[in-house]
Amino acid sequence: MAKCAICDKKPTVGKQLSITRSHVSKRSPRTWKPNLRTVKAEIDGEVKKIHVCAKCLKNGKVKRA
C-alpha cells in the first residue's frame, strides 16, 4: 500500500466494534487508509509523480508542477 511521501502517513490497522443491544461483542479487523492523492510535484528540480496526503496538500508542503 502507498504512503505519503512527505509525512509518511500510511494505513493503520485496528478493530471495528459492532455495538448490538448495548453489547460490545463482535470485533472485526479493519484498515483505515489515508486520503492520498497522486500529484505531479517538483522535487530537486525534477517533476515527479508522488503520493501525497490531503493534509500535506492543504498545508502547502508540496509545490505542484
N, C-alpha and C positions, 0 to 999 in steps of 0.2 A: 504494500500500500504506500502511496505517496505521502510525503510530509512537506511542511512549509520550508522553503529554502532560507527564509530569514530567521524565524523564531523556532524552528524545529518542532512545531506543533504536529502531533501525529495521533492516530486513532487511540482511544483509551477503551479499556475493557472493564466490565463490571457485571453486576446482577440487576435484572429488572424485576421489581416486586409487583405481583398482581394482588391487589387487595380485594378479597371477596368476603363479604359479610363480616367485616372487621377482623378477618384473619389474614395475617401475612404468611401464607403457607407456600405459595408457589414462587419459586425463584428461577428465572431462566437467564441464560447468558445473553449479554447484549454488547454491542460495539457502538461507541459514539465517535462519529467521524468529523474531522474539522472541515470548515467551509472553505475548501481550496478552489482557487481559480488558476487557470493556465494563462500567463501573460507573457508578452514579449518585453523583456527588461534589458536595460543597458548595464552590463557587468564588465568591469575592467576594459571599457571602451568597445566591447563587442555586444551585439544584440543576440540574446539567447532566450529560449522559451523556458520558463521556470514555473513551478507550482508555488503559489503564494496564498496564504490565508486571507480572508476578507478583512480581518482586523489590521494586518500589516498594510494592505492596500489603502484602507481608510485613513490610517495614521500617516501615510506618505513615506513609509520606509523604503518604498520601491519607486525608482524612476522608470516610468514606462517609455518604451521606444516608439 
